Amino acid sequence: MALLWLLCGTSPCLGQTGEAARPGGSLVFGMSTVLSGPAARLGQDMRAGVLAAFGEANRAGGIKGRTLSLEALDDGYEPERTVPNMRYLVEEREVLAVVGNVGTPNAVVAAPIASRNNTLFFGAYTGAGVLRKIPVDRYVINFRASYAEETEAMVEALLKYGGLRPDEIAFFTQRDAYGDAGFVGGIEALRRHGLADVSQVAHGRYERNSLAVENGLADVILAQPTPRAVIMVGAYAPCAKFVKLAKASTLACRFLAVSFVGADALVDALGEEGNGVIVTQVVPHFDADLALVRDYRQAVRSLDENAPLSFGALEGYIATRILLRALAAVSGPITREALVNAMDGLGRFDLGLGEPLHLAPDEHQACHRVWPTIIRHGKVVPFQWQNFSSSP
C-alpha cells in the first residue's frame, strides 16, 4: 500500500520546464538501474553503452553545441528503490528524459512516474508487454524486441527444427513481472502450435535477487513428460546455477535464455557447463561487421581501450544513438515535449544496424528482430535456427 501511495501521489507536470529544457548548459538524462547485487553487470553494461554514445556525441560538439550527461542511480534491481530514484531524477533533478533503465519489475513502477510528469521513458532494458501498450503510452518508447517475440522465436525453432512437442518444453522463470512476461509470451506461442492445457507445461520459479533455484529445478525434473528443452527467463547467476544443477542431475535437455539474462555474464558464471546454451539477443553480435556495431566498438575503445564489449552495452549504445538522432531533429528549444515529438517523427530510418527501424505516434518499438546466439567453448557466437538440431 505504501508503494501504491508513492506511485499514485500527485506531482507537478514538468513537461516544458526542467534543467535540460533551459537554454545553455548540458542536456541531462537520468537512469535508475542495477549497479550492485547479483544482476549488477546488466546495469553496468547499459550505463557503459549510453556513456559511450554520449562521449562520441560530445567529442563531435554535442547537440546544437550542448554536451550530454547522464546521472545514473543504483536501485539494486529492487522496485522499492526505483521509486525514489525516479522521483529525484524526474521531479528534482528535472532530467530531459530517462534512458536505459534495467528490469521489468522496476519499469512497472518507473514508467508511470515518467508518464505522469510528461517525461520520455526510453530504451529500457526489458521486453515486457507492460511497456508495449495498445494504444501506446506517449511517453514510453522502446528500442528492443519484446520477450514475447524472443520466446516465440525459441518455440518456433524448438518445434520446427528440434522436433519437440509443445508439452516437452518447460520454463524456468523469475517470480515477478519479468518472469511472468516471458512465460506468458512462451505459452501464447505454444497455444498457437496446439497446446491445449497450460498445466501440461512444467514451470519452475525462483525469487528475484536470490539463488534459491532448487525448488524450481525439482518442478522441472519431476514433470511428465520429461522436458527436452527449458526456456529460462531470469538473471545470469540463478540461471547459471539452474543449468549446472540440472546437468548434474542428468536432465538431458537443451537450455535457452532470453536476452535479459546477460549472455556475457552467463558465460562467466557457467564456465565449462555453458557449452550449447542458446541465448536470444535483441541486437547483433558485438563483433558483427555492421556500420553501427563498428561505431559502437570505436566509441567504447575511445573511452577505454581495454573495456570489454557486450550485448548489453551495445543495446544501450544503439538506443542512445536513436535518442541522439531525435535530439538533432528538434527544431527550436529542446524540451521534454519537443523530444517526444521528435522521437515520434523519426518514421522509418536506418542507423547501419542491418535492420530497418521505425518509430511513429502509433509505433513505440523501433526494432522487432531477434538474433539467436549460442555458447561454444566459453564464447557467445552467432547461431542459425536451422542448425538447431545439430547443437549440443
Protein Blocks (a to p, Z undefined) as FASTA:
>chain_A
ZZmmmmmpccddfklgcjklpggjiddddddddfedjklmmmmmmmmmmmmmmmmmmmnn
paghiacddddddehhpaklmmmmmmmmmmmnopabdehiacjklmmmmmmmmmmnopac
ehiacfbfklmcccddfklccfbdcfklmmmmmmmmmmmmnopafklpccdddddfklmm
mmmmmmmmmmmnopablklpccddddehiablklmmmmmmmpccddfbdcddddfklmmm
mmmmmmmnopacdddddfklommlmmmmnmmmlgopacddfbdcfkbccfklmmmmmmmm
mmomklccdfklmmmmmmmmmmmmmmmmpgcjddfklmmmmmmmnmpadehlopacdddf
klccfbfcdcddddeehiacdddfklmmmpZZ
